[in-house]
Amino acid sequence: MIALHLDADLVSQIQATQFEYLRGRMNVMRDVRGDPNATVYYEAEHLRACIAPAIPNPIFNQVFVSGPAKPQDVERVLALFDQHGMAPRFEIGPGALSREIASCLARREFMHTQSDPILIQSTRELSRSPASDIQVSRVESGDALESFKDVYVRGWQTEERLASTLRSYIEHWPKLRGWTLCLASQDNVPIGVAVLFEHGDVAYLADAATAPEFRARGAQSALIHRRLLDSRRTAARLVFSRAEFGSTSQRNLERAGLVARFTVAIWTKG
C-alpha cells in the first residue's frame, strides 16, 4: 500500500505514472506513423525522459527528476536531446534539485519558469459525488468515441491542420492498458472529456477538456468526481492530478477532496 507521507518514493510513484501515461500516448503516435524512431526513452535512477524527435511539443519532450539523480545521467539525457536537435522541459520534484544539477541546467541556459501543484488523496478518503445534471459515462462504443474525439479536439482548440491526425491517435486510446476515457454530457449533448489512467496502485486524473461554448457549467467537476468514483473500484490506493497554480482546475480538484501535497519545478530553455 502507498504511504501518503511526502517522501522521495511518493514523488517517484507520481512521476512514474505520468511518464507511463506519456509513453502510452507517444507509442500510439509511433505506431500510427509507422515510424519506430518517432519515440525515444531514457531511464536512470530518479530520472525518466521521453523524446519525440519530430514533434516540437514540450509535453512529449520531458525529463522527470524525482530524486537525487546523478549529474552524469542529466548530462547523458541532455546529450541525447542534443542529438535530436531538441530542448527538453525538466520537471523536478521536491528534494531532487542539487547544486550540481542546477549548475548544469543554468550553464545550458535553462531556468526555473513555473511551479505546478500536485494534488493527491487516498482513494479511501474521497468524498461522495454531489448531485449534478451533467452525466458522465465511460467511452465504450464507437459513437461515444467519435463524440470524445470531437470534444477533445475542440476542448484543446487543436489547429485544424492537426485535428485529423489527433483524431487518428485517439482512435487507439481505448486499447491502451490502464486507460479509461470519460465523456460528460448535458441534455444528451457531449460537452467535456477526460482520461483516468491507472498504473499499479496509482490513479491519474489526466487530460481533461471542455468544449469552449460549454465551459463554466460544471463539466470538469463532474468528470473529476466520476473518475474518483471509478478509481475507488480498482486496485488504486492513491489518486492524483495536477494543475496550474491558482487555476480553476486546482480549485475544482480541491473541492473534490484532493490536496496539494507538493509542487514540481519546471525548468525550460529559450
N, C-alpha and C positions, 0 to 999 in steps of 0.2 A: 504494500500500500504506500502511496505517496504521502510523505510528510509535507505539511503546508508551511513549516517554518522556512524562512528565507535563507537559503544556502546555495552553494555552487551546484549541488545536484539538482535542485529545483530549477534554477536558471537553465541548466543544461537540458533538462527534460522539456522545458518550454521551447527552447531554441531548436532542439532536435525535431520536435513536432512541426514547427514552422518550416524547417528545412525539408522534411519529408513531404509536407504539403506542396512546397515549391517543386520538389523533384517530380511529383506526380504530374503537375501541370506542364513542366518542361519536357518530360518524357512523351506526353501526348503531342506536344509541338514537334518533337523529333520524329515521332512515328508518322504523323500526318504528312510532314515534309518529306519523309523517306530519306532523311539525312542523318546518318549515325554520328556525324561530327557537330550536330546542332546543339548538343549539350555537353558540358564538361563539369565534373565534380571533383572536389578535393576535400579530404577529411584528415584531420590530425587531432591530437589531444586538445580538447577545449576549442577546436576550430573546425568550422564547416563552411564550404564555399560552393557556389553554383555559378556557372558561366554559360551564357547563350551568345556565342560569338557574333551571330548575325542579327541579334535583336538588341538595340541600344536602349533597353528599358532597365532602369536600376533595380526593379523588383526581381528580375531574372539574372542579375549580376551582383550578387551579395556575398559578403563574408560575415558569418555569425561567430562571435567570440564569446564564449560562455564562462570562461575561467582564465587562469594564468597561462595563456598559450605561450609557447616558446617563440622568441623573436625570430629564430631561423625559419619556423613554419610560416610566420607572417611574411617574411621575405620571399619564401618559396611561392606562396599563393599570389603575391604581388607580381612576381616574375611570370607566373602563369597567365595572369591577366594581361601583362605587357605583351606576351607572345601573341595574344589575340587582339591587341590594339584596344583593349577595354580598360576602363577605370571603375573599380568596384564601389559599392556602397557598403560601409562597415557598420554592423550593428553590434555594439559592445555591451555586455551585461555588467551589472554591478560587481565590483571587485575584480574585474577582468582587465582593467586598463593599467598596465605597468608603465613606469617611466621609459623603459626601453621601447615598448610598443608605441607609446605616444610620440617619442622622438622619431621613430621610424616613419610614422604616418606624417608627422609635421615636415620632415625632410622631403617628403614626396608631395607636399602641398595639400595634404588632406587637412580638414578642420572639422571641429565639432559644430554641427549645424542644427541639430534638433535632438530633443529628448522625448520619447514616447512612453506613456504608462502602459504597463502590462497588468491587466485586471484578471483576478483569479478567484475561484471559490471551490470548495469541496462540493461534490455533487450531493452529498448527504445534507447539506445546509441550504440548498436552493429553495426559494420561496415558490408558492403556487402562482400559476399564471392568472393575471387579472382578466376580468370579462372584457371582451372586445368584439366589435363587429367585423373584424378582419380575420379571415380564415387562412390558416397555414397548413399546407399539405406537402407530403413528400412527392418528389417527381418520380412517378412510376409508370407513366405512359408516354407514348410518342407525342400526343397532343400537349401534355404538360411540359415535356422537354422543349417543344417549339415555343411555348409561352415563356419558359425560363430563358431561352436564348434571346427572344425579343426584348424582355425586360432587362436582362443583363446588359445587352448592347446599349440600350437607351439609358439605363441607370448609370453606366460608366461613361456615357457620352462618347462612345467609340467613333473614331473617324470613319466616314462612310467607306473609304477605300480599304479599311481593315476589318469592317464588320463581317464580311462573308468568311474571311479566314478565321476570325474568332468564333463564329458560329460552328465552323467545322471542328474546332478544338472542343467546344462544349459538348458536341455530339458524343464524345468519348468519356466525358467526366463520370457519368453514372457507373461506368465499368471499373473505375479505379477503386482499389482496395481502401476501405475506411471512409469513403466519400458518401455523403447523403446530400442531395440537392433539395432545397426547400423553396416553395413558391407561395407567396402571400397574395390573396385576392380579396377584393371588396365588392360586394354585389356582383359576384361572378366575373369581375374584371381583374386580370393579373396586374399587380402594382409593385411587387417587390420580390427580391430573390436573395438567397444566402446559401452558404455551404456549412455543413457540420462535418469536420474531419476528425476521425479517431485514430490515434496511434498508441498502441498499448493501452495503458490505463489513463491516458490524457486525451481530452476532447478539446478541439479548437473551433471557436465560432469565427468563421472566415468569410471574406469576400461578399459582404452584404451590400446591396444597392437597391435604390428605389427609383422608379421612372420619375423624371423631373416633375411632371404635372401632378403626381400623387404624393409628393413629399409633405411632411408635417401632418400626416394623417394617422400615424402610429404603426406603419408597416414594419419599421425596424424593431420596435418594441415587441410586436407580435412574433417576429421571426426569432428574436433573442429568446423569448420565453418558450417557443416551440422547440428550439434546439436544446435548450436547457432540459426540458422535459424528456426529450429523446436521449440525451446523454445520461440521464439517471437510469434509463432502462438498459444500459450497456455495461461493459466492464469498466467504464471510466470512473475514476475516483477523484479526478480533478478536471475542471473546465476553465478555459482561459480565453481571453480575446485581447485586442489591443486597439488603441485609438489615438488620435492626435490629442495632445494635452488641452483640456478645457473645451473640447468639442461637444457637440450634441451627442455624438456616438458614445463618448465617455459617460455622459450623464445618463443615457439610456441603459448602458451596461450596469452602472452603479445602482440605478433604480431597480434593476432586476436582481440585485444581490451580489454582484461581483465587486471586488475590492482591488484598488490599485495597490499592488504589493511592491513593485519596483519599477524603475524606468530603465530603458535602454538608451545608450548614447549613440546617435547616428553621426558618423563621420563621412564626409563626402569631399570630392575634389572638383574644383572648377565650377 
